[in-house]
Amino acid sequence: MGATTTRSKQPKVKPSRKRSDAPSTVDLPKLRTSERTTLKACEFRWDMTYGHDMEPITAAPALRFGSLVHGALAAYYKPGIKRGPHPAKTFRKLYAAELETAEAMGFRDEDGNWQEAGGLGEAMMNNYVEEYGSDDKWEVIATEMPFSVTVMQEVVTMKDGLQMKPWFNYVGVLDGVWRDRSTKRLWIPDHKTTSGIGGTVDHPNIPPYLQMDDQAGAYWSFGVEYLIQQGILKDPKQLAGMLYNFMRKAMPDERPYKIVKGKRLHLNQDGSISKRQPPPFFMRLPIMRDEYDREQAKQRTLEEYRRIELLQQGELNVTKSPGMFTCVTCPVRDICELHETGHDWSSMYNETMRPWDPYAQHEIKEGR
């Protein structure tokens, strides 16, 4: 079981988000998938970040890189059939702009070689376009679409009995809505950069969690509800499912290749197909979902938000979840270790964290 710690306010830190009933749906508290994910990974981490509207001064490189790739693809997949500017060009501009206020970053590839993020991102985007071309199989209905859906709560009072009242707004950003031009079915793509897709060209390793992935569940439940409310989706039966668009963070294989049955196979110097093929650089994985999936995702969200409310109100103690999968990449691990050993963790907290509005993007959307 995880360790337990009593929640306390940090020096110079005051929670800014309201967790109480509000007269207007615009003023309701907000919830998004990354907050839920952080909560379930470790409540101490959630408390240090979302609980007090603070973030590490230096963002995790993987998150920064993924955001740049999303920005490049958002410009490329503009609404319609015709694609936008080359994503490599857009990535270069976005990364250059980021370097004006942030440090350079990079990653080690599967061979242990260090790759600077700017060159890696450009190479990935060039390789992506070489893989999918103009990708005109798809008609883009929407791209990088912020959504906000008001979630209702059952409230029982002596005076009015059972009523449904606004509780919180679930917010997020859909990577896109794409229509398959041949089948006319709609798909919700989810762009994911990853260190490795795994498997081989013929038999990629399919991550087993995707059928229940919270990000996809939010898209498939609240995101779909928003599309219906906006009149973008007339009939939920038009939706086929989620389309995971995996991109491996790796430099492309420079060997010549030829296309065999729709697959890119690299060649030896004599022109024969090499027995040594690289792991997949890209994979598009469709996951079929239905109405039952949608309701399961919603119910799980309600339970998690109830716990957040109890934690905010001090009715539950914050727990820690130490482990090989939670601590290694935790952005507040050093703070947690000082807290765990009874040392002055609050000084490090104030020196390494900065004020943060995790819902600023959705504030802009609402015109506030």
For each residue, the residues with C-beta under 8 A, 3 or more apart:
1:
2: 42 43 319 320 321 322
3: 319 320 322 340
4: 317 318 319 320
5: 44 317 318 319 320 339
6: 317 318
7: 47 51 311 314 317 318
8:
9: 13 14 15 52
10: 13 48 52 54 346 349 350
11: 346 349 350
12: 350
13: 9 10 52 53 54 349 350
14: 9 52
15: 9 51 52 53 312
16: 53 357
17: 29 30 53 359
18: 22 27 29
19: 29 308 309 312 313
20: 29
21: 165 166
22: 18 25 27 28 29 166
23: 27
24: 27 28
25: 22 28 150 166 169
26: 366 368
27: 18 22 23 24
28: 22 24 25 150 166 167 168 169
29: 17 18 19 20 22 168 169
30: 17 148 168 169 170 171 359 362
31: 35 36 151 168 169 170 171 301 305 308
32: 35 36 170 171 172 218 358 359 362
33: 36 37 172 214 215 218
34: 37 38 358
35: 31 32 38 39 46 50 308 358
36: 31 32 33 39 40 214 301 304
37: 33 34 40 41 214 215
38: 34 35 41 42 45 46 49 50
39: 35 36 43 46 50 304 307 308
40: 36 37 304
41: 37 38 45 46 321 326 330
42: 2 38 45 46 319 320 321 322 326 330
43: 2 39 46 47 311 318 319 320 321
44: 5 47 48 318 319 320 321 332 336 339
45: 38 41 42 48 49 326 330 331 332 336
46: 35 38 39 41 42 43 49 50 51 311 318
47: 7 43 44 50 51 52 311 318
48: 10 44 45 51 52 54 332 335 336 349 353
49: 38 45 46 52 54 55 331 332 356 358
50: 35 38 39 46 47 53 358
51: 7 15 46 47 48 311 312 318
52: 9 10 13 14 15 47 48 49
53: 13 15 16 17 50 355 356 357 358
54: 10 13 48 49 349 353 354 355 356
55: 49 59 331 353 354 356 358
56: 59 60 331 332 352 353 354
57: 352 353 354
58: 102 103
59: 55 56 63 64 102
60: 56 63 64 329 331
61: 64 65 105 106 107 117
62: 65 66 107 193
63: 59 60 66 67
64: 59 60 61 67 68 98 102 105 117
65: 61 62 68 69 105 107 117 121 193 249
66: 62 63 69 70 192 193
67: 63 64 70 71
68: 64 65 71 72 91 94 95 98 117 121
69: 65 66 72 73 87 91 121 124 125 191 193 247
70: 66 67 73 74 144 175 191
71: 67 68 74 75 90 91 94
72: 68 69 75 76 87 88 90 91 94 121 125
73: 69 70 76 77 87 175 191
74: 70 71 77 143 144
75: 71 72 78 84 85 87 90
76: 72 73 83 84 85 86 87 90
77: 73 74 83 84 135 138 140 143 176 178
78: 75 82 83 84 140 143
79: 140 141 142 143
80: 139 140
81: 136 138 139 140 181
82: 78 134
83: 76 77 78 134 135 136
84: 75 76 77 78
85: 75 76 89 90
86: 76 89 90 125 126 129
87: 69 72 73 75 76 90 91 125 128 129
88: 72 91 92 121 122 123 125 126 129
89: 85 86 92 93
90: 71 72 75 76 85 86 87 93 94 125
91: 68 69 71 72 87 88 94 95 121 122 125
92: 88 89 95 96 118 121 122
93: 89 90 96 97
94: 68 71 72 90 91 97 98
95: 68 91 92 98 99 117 118 121
96: 92 93 99 100 118
97: 93 94 100
98: 64 68 94 95 101 102
99: 95 96 102 103 104 118
100: 96 97
101: 98
102: 58 59 64 98 99 105
103: 58 99
104: 99 116 117 118
105: 61 64 65 102 117
106: 61 114 115 116 117 120
107: 61 62 65 114 115 117 120 195 249
108: 112 113 114 115
109: 112 113 115 249 250 251
110: 195 196 250 279
111:
112: 108 109
113: 108 109
114: 106 107 108
115: 106 107 108 109 119 120 249 251
116: 104 106 119 120
117: 61 64 65 68 95 104 105 106 107 120 121
118: 92 95 96 99 104 121 122
119: 115 116 122 123
120: 106 107 115 116 117 123 124 249 250 251
121: 65 68 69 72 88 91 92 95 117 118 124 125
122: 88 91 92 118 119 125 126
123: 88 119 120 126 127 251 252
124: 69 120 121 127 128 193 247 248 249 250 252 281
125: 69 72 86 87 88 90 91 121 122 128 129
126: 86 88 122 123 129 130 252
127: 123 124 130 131 252 281 282
128: 87 124 125 131 132 247 282
129: 86 87 88 125 126 132 133
130: 126 127 133 252
131: 127 128 264 281 282
132: 128 129 135 282
133: 129 130 136
134: 82 83
135: 77 83 132 138
136: 81 83 133 181
137: 180 181 182
138: 77 81 135 178 179 180 181
139: 80 81 178 179 181
140: 77 78 79 80 81 143 176 177 178 179
141: 79 176 177 178 179 186 232
142: 79 145 174 176 177 232
143: 74 77 78 79 140 175 176 177
144: 70 74 173 174 175 176
145: 142 173 174 176 177
146: 171 172 173 361 362 365
147: 171 172 173 174 222 223 226 227
148: 30 169 170 171 226 362 365 366
149: 169 170 171 222 225 226 229
150: 25 28 166 167 168 169
151: 31 166 167 168 169 170 222 301 302 305
152: 164 165 166 167
153: 164 165 166 167
154: 162 163 164
155: 162 163 164 165
156: 161 162 163
157: 160 161 163
158:
159:
160: 157 163
161: 156 157
162: 154 155 156
163: 154 155 156 157 160
164: 152 153 154 155
165: 21 152 153 155
166: 21 22 25 28 150 151 152 153
167: 28 150 151 152 153 305
168: 28 29 30 31 150 151 305
169: 25 28 29 30 31 148 149 150 151 362
170: 30 31 32 148 149 151 218 222 301
171: 30 31 32 146 147 148 149 359 362
172: 32 33 146 147 218 219 222 223
173: 144 145 146 147 361
174: 142 144 145 147 177 188 219 223 227
175: 70 73 143 144 188 189 190 191 245
176: 77 140 141 142 143 144 145 188 189
177: 140 141 142 143 145 174 186 187 188 227 232 233
178: 77 138 139 140 141 186 187 188 189 243
179: 138 139 140 141 184 185 186 187
180: 137 138 183 184 185 186 187 240
181: 81 136 137 138 139 184
182: 137
183: 180 240
184: 179 180 181 238
185: 179 180 238 239 240
186: 141 177 178 179 180 233 238 239 240
187: 177 178 179 180 239 240 241 242 243 286
188: 174 175 176 177 178 216 219 220 223 224 239 241 242 243
189: 175 176 178 242 243 244 245
190: 175 215 216 219 242 243 244 245
191: 69 70 73 175 245 247
192: 66 244 245 246 247
193: 62 65 66 69 124 247 248 249
194: 197 246 247 248 249
195: 107 110 248 249
196: 110 248 279
197: 194 204 205 246 248 279 280 281 282 283
198: 204 205 279 280
199: 203 204 205 206 279 280
200: 203 204 277 279 280
201: 204 263 265 277 280
202: 263
203: 199 200
204: 197 198 199 200 201 280 283 285
205: 197 198 199
206: 199 210 285
207: 210
208: 211
209: 212 213
210: 206 207 213 216 242 244 285 287
211: 208 287 289
212: 209 217
213: 209 210 216 217
214: 33 36 37 217 218 297 300
215: 33 37 190 218 219
216: 188 190 210 213 219 220 242 244 287 289
217: 212 213 214 220 221 293 296 297 300 301
218: 32 33 170 172 214 215 221 222 223 297 301
219: 172 174 188 190 215 216 222 223 224 242
220: 188 216 217 223 224 242 289 293 294 297
221: 217 218 224 225 294 295 297 298 301
222: 147 149 151 170 172 218 219 225 226 298 301
223: 147 172 174 188 218 219 220 226 227
224: 188 219 220 221 227 228 233 236 239 294
225: 149 221 222 228 229
226: 147 148 149 222 223 229 230
227: 147 174 177 223 224 230 232 233
228: 224 225 231 232 233 236
229: 149 225 226
230: 226 227
231: 228 234
232: 141 142 177 227 228
233: 177 186 224 227 228 236 238 239
234: 231 238
235: 238
236: 224 228 233 239 291
237:
238: 184 185 186 233 234 235
239: 185 186 187 188 224 233 236
240: 180 183 185 186 187 286 288
241: 187 188 286 287 288 289
242: 187 188 189 190 210 216 219 220 286 287 289
243: 178 187 188 189 190 284 285 286 287
244: 189 190 192 210 216 283 284 285 286 287
245: 175 189 190 191 192 282 284
246: 192 194 197 280 282 283 284 285
247: 69 124 128 191 192 193 194 281 282
248: 124 193 194 195 196 197 279 280 281 282
249: 65 107 109 115 120 124 193 194 195
250: 109 110 120 124 278 281
251: 109 115 120 123
252: 123 124 126 127 130 281
253: 257 266 278 281
254:
255: 266 267 274
256: 266 267
257: 253 264 265 266 267
258: 264 265 267 273
259: 262 263 264 265
260: 263 265 273
261:
262: 259
263: 201 202 259 260
264: 131 257 258 259
265: 201 257 258 259 260 273 274 277
266: 253 255 256 257 273 274 276 277 278
267: 255 256 257 258 271 272 273 274
268: 271 272 273 274
269:
270:
271: 267 268
272: 267 268
273: 258 260 265 266 267 268
274: 255 265 266 267 268 277
275:
276: 266
277: 200 201 265 266 274
278: 250 253 266 281
279: 110 196 197 198 199 200 248
280: 197 198 199 200 201 204 246 248 283
281: 124 127 131 197 247 248 250 252 253 278
282: 127 128 131 132 197 245 246 247 248
283: 197 204 244 246 280
284: 243 244 245 246
285: 204 206 210 243 244 246
286: 187 240 241 242 243 244
287: 210 211 216 241 242 243 244
288: 240 241
289: 211 216 220 241 242 293 294
290: 293 294
291: 236 294 295
292: 295 296
293: 217 220 289 290 296 297
294: 220 221 224 289 290 291 297 298
295: 221 291 292 298 299
296: 217 292 293 299 300
297: 214 217 218 220 221 293 294 300 301
298: 221 222 294 295 301 302
299: 295 296 302 303
300: 214 217 296 297 303 304
301: 31 36 151 170 217 218 221 222 297 298 304 305
302: 151 298 299 305 306
303: 299 300 306 307
304: 36 39 40 300 301 307 308
305: 31 151 167 168 301 302 308 309
306: 302 303 309 310
307: 39 303 304 310 311 316
308: 19 31 35 39 304 305 311 312
309: 19 305 306 312 313
310: 306 307 313 315 316
311: 7 43 46 47 51 307 308 314 315 316 318
312: 15 19 51 308 309
313: 19 309 310
314: 7 311
315: 310 311
316: 307 310 311
317: 4 5 6 7
318: 4 5 6 7 43 44 46 47 51 311
319: 2 3 4 5 42 43 44
320: 2 3 4 5 42 43 44 336 340
321: 2 41 42 43 44 326
322: 2 3 42 326 327
323: 326 327
324: 327 328
325: 328
326: 41 42 45 321 322 323 330
327: 322 323 324 330 333 336
328: 324 325
329: 60
330: 41 42 45 326 327 333 336
331: 45 49 55 56 60
332: 44 45 48 49 56 335 336 349 353
333: 327 330 336 337
334: 337 338 348 352
335: 48 332 338 339 345 348 349 352
336: 44 45 48 320 327 330 332 333 339 340 345
337: 333 334 340 341
338: 334 335 341 343 344 345 348
339: 5 44 335 336 342 343 345
340: 3 320 336 337
341: 337 338
342: 339
343: 338 339
344: 338 347 348
345: 335 336 338 339 348 349
346: 10 11 349 350
347: 344 350 351
348: 334 335 338 344 345 351 352
349: 10 11 13 48 54 332 335 345 346 352 353
350: 10 11 12 13 346 347 353
351: 347 348
352: 56 57 334 335 348 349
353: 48 54 55 56 57 332 349 350
354: 54 55 56 57
355: 53 54
356: 49 53 54 55
357: 16 53 360 363
358: 32 34 35 49 50 53 55
359: 17 30 32 171 362 363
360: 357 363 364
361: 146 173 364 365
362: 30 32 146 148 169 171 359 365 366
363: 357 359 360 366 368
364: 360 361 367 368
365: 146 148 361 362
366: 26 148 362 363
367: 364
368: 26 363 364
